[in-house]
Amino acid sequence: MSFLLFLIDGAGRPRRWTAVVLCTGLAGPLAAQDATIGGETHARAAAAPALQAVRTADPPRIDGRLDDAAWSDAPVAGDFVQFRPDPGRPASERTEVRMLYTDDAVYVGARMFDSDPGGIIRRLARRDEEVTTDAFHVAIDSYFDHRTAFRFSISVAGVQRDGLMFADTQEDPEWDAVWESATRTDEAGWTAELRIPFSQLRFANTGGDGGASTWGINFRRDLARLEEASVWSPLPGDGSRTVSAFGTWRDLEGIEPHRHLEVRPYVLSSATRAPGTADNPFYSPTDMRQTVGGDLKYGITDNLTLNLTVNPDFGQVEADPSVVNLTAFETFFPEKRPFFQEGADIFQFSIGPPDDQNNEALFYSRRIGRPPRGSVASPAEYRDVPAATRILGAAKLSGKTADGWSIGFLNALTSRETGQFATRAGALGEQLLEPVTNYAVGRVIRDFRDGESAIGLVATATNRPVDAAGPVGFLADAAYAGGVDFRHRFAGGDYEVSGHLIASLVSGNPEAIERIQRSSVRYFQRPDRAHVGLDPSRTRLAGSVTRLDFSRIGGGNWRYGLFAESRSPGFEINDLGFLQNTDYRTGAVWGSYQQFRPQGPFRNWVLSSAAWSGWNFGGERLFTGGMLNGNFQLRNFWRGSFGFNHEGSGLATTALRGGPALLQPAIWSSWAGVFTDSRKPVQVGAFVNLGGEYRTETRSRGVSPQVTIQPSSRFQLNLGPYFGWNDQDWQYVAQPRSAAGTHYVFARLRQQTVSLTTRLNYTFSPDLSLQVYAQPFVSAGSYDRWMEVDEPRAQRFSDRFRTYGEGEIHRVEVNGFGLYQVDADRDGAFDFRFGDPSFNIKALRSNLVLRWQYRPGSTLFLVWSRDQQSFVNNGSFDFRRDVADIARIPSTNVFLVKFEHWLGL
């Protein structure tokens, strides 16, 4: 499937479109790993295979042997066909699967025959980690809604993975269940046995009415040495259907949903050692902390599950990468906390186009537990500020009813946070940094026509008590958003039309609403913005966004579509969502040709193009552009991608960060990447991107080599160095004021960045693993050729700026930091000044996690986290010096032991 990705660039352009092609098939680990798309969308519709359900009173023992007598009574699911590389052709190796059930569980037994047992690729990994290995998957559509399925996967090495498949072709890999499995290897191939408790599934009750149930079912086998995926129920090679193409498991009788209660309490103890001075009254060389909390999961009805967490702690999650953000826009970081990852599918609501790289969405779970937004005011000499707002508790209710209603509700409460401070004279004090806040999001979706059509409602709410005269008076006291969305497939499912209409309302005191109006999302204070303006007296702000999509999603090799979106200036969701731009109307058209079968030297390939244009609500053209890109896989299993993007000149309404719109030069960008065979012990590759402006010296260059080393089934090392050069002819610096007005100061920037993302995984057994993450990072930027905006809409770029002459600007040093003083009218007296923006940033963030799942669902974590950061007001870059200096940066070390114990009641 082809999607348009939208990016914002560093020059402050309101919307950057970069279209790429993403190829999807069977979701998640059941999904194709390459671009096997196109083809016979409905070939299976009339001939989907069926399997008769068999109840047993003597369930098999889960040992991987398949020698229990009960298996002889179960019918065989065989005749697997390829999903990749050649959809519909018979599988290269034979697979046989049997299924049984009891009052409590589903049993699956699979025999993977192999003519070359020595060629089976067996790699160990920690639970839920994806590696190249032989594996078996079963996906169960127990709702039988043709949209949702629970997926259980087991590798030949015995490593479990699971996930929740939704929206037919998508998957949430963070969904976790507690189930049993075992595998064995012999001279005929390998075998797998699985026991999946009914308590881990959701389905309608047929136990008391004598009726029989039918479930959707499919099996998949991964043959790693051939990079072949085969399935029992054939799937369209174009990836347009997954769950809706399942076969059936018929006549399950007398089964009853289990309203299972699961409790997972935890105990945590940590020690933090950080640099500091004895003069700081808040400093302790070793800060000890102990805490308890836990999660609870309860099936309150046959189809609805309640998840609760009390005092959650996520100390075992991987650190966020280091970044240098020179734009006015917020950096997006993905969610890594398990409670908010699991079951997130029902709450996903993108407000941009599919797979929008801006990640704009109504619900951004990292708002919950974010760093406090208040700050301790001067004259504090020492401060003790919490790194994050504590989550007191959170609850999720989710599920799907038998008549097609999907329901999701999440509510979270965060605590009141204060900062402690001490003055130079030794006086101690406290200041409010974040009030107690309640977050809520609700979602309802109704499926029709066996999941081919749907209509949904969504709503979010953020509420907090705010004293207008207090230290956090800049925060809104209430923020709401809500609306409706729909999708409709037609013409046999080959075409889809979808869209949404969302409205927002934010209320608060005038200071809070003025801050929102002045934010980088909208810049209402822009002096040349005639269609909307800043109103400091406002206590409310309202807006809306409307989107409509039409696309061909199946039925052949060609894909195409149209996209339109309108986002009003007052739309605001950042209290609980993620939003970077408003005030535009845009449209796009795209098309692609996707060859999903082997052809010549290719296993598959895709070529795609798109064109777009956009205006603000005042009728000013913001952007017009187009692109061409593609990706491919060769018969030797190498992969590659490439692309070129062009965007014409347009108005950058955010470049001056509240100042007038600036006519931006036309730009271009390109990218290419090649990666070798992932099955090999050593895999290498590189991704290169180049870009710039046609009429200036602005250029960006980046090289990202990647090396994966897998010398044994237990060990994996991933090295991802990055080398980047960013030369900006007109980088924003500051907007100081003088008697003559506001001066929008820019300069030429020369930035170099080097980093090395390292991940090492060693798996002692499927239940015991060691994971190491480390990222040394250096970025330095120097500025020169100082200038200020003169005629922002001049046709010639050189006329848009006035460069400061010799003697007009001088640098001085104050308390170790640079300060530039400018005599703009050249009368011998300095008119304004601004800080030297030059920087040299060094950082090393690392995590070491030893994870032992000592019983299903119960885990012991031993964690060591290390954080080193430094900033110097100097833009010089010296690779050897800067990398060597990282080792001398004082570090903060956290040692943590966390014990989680799962109880099924």
ZILIN-V407529 format. One record per helix or strand of 3 or more residues. SS is the DSSP state (H for helix, E for strand). FROM is the first residue (numbers start at 1). LEN is the number of residues. If there is no record, write none. Layout:
BEGIN
ss = <SS	SS>
from = <FROM	FROM>
len = <LEN	LEN>
END
This chain:
BEGIN
ss = <E	E	H	E	H	E	E	E	H	E	E	E	E	E	E	H	E	H	E	H	E	E	E	E	H	H	H	E	E	E	E	E	E	H	E	E	E	H	E	E	E	E	E	E	E	E	E	E	E	E	E	E	H	E	E	E	E	E	E	H	E>
from = <2	16	28	50	69	81	95	105	117	135	149	160	170	180	189	198	212	224	228	243	247	261	286	304	338	344	365	380	391	405	417	428	437	449	453	478	495	510	540	558	584	602	621	639	650	662	667	682	699	715	745	768	797	801	809	817	832	839	858	879	891>
len = <6	6	3	3	5	4	7	9	3	7	7	7	3	7	9	3	12	3	4	3	7	13	14	7	4	4	3	5	10	10	7	7	12	3	12	13	13	9	13	10	12	14	14	9	3	3	9	12	11	20	21	22	3	3	6	6	4	17	15	8	14>
END
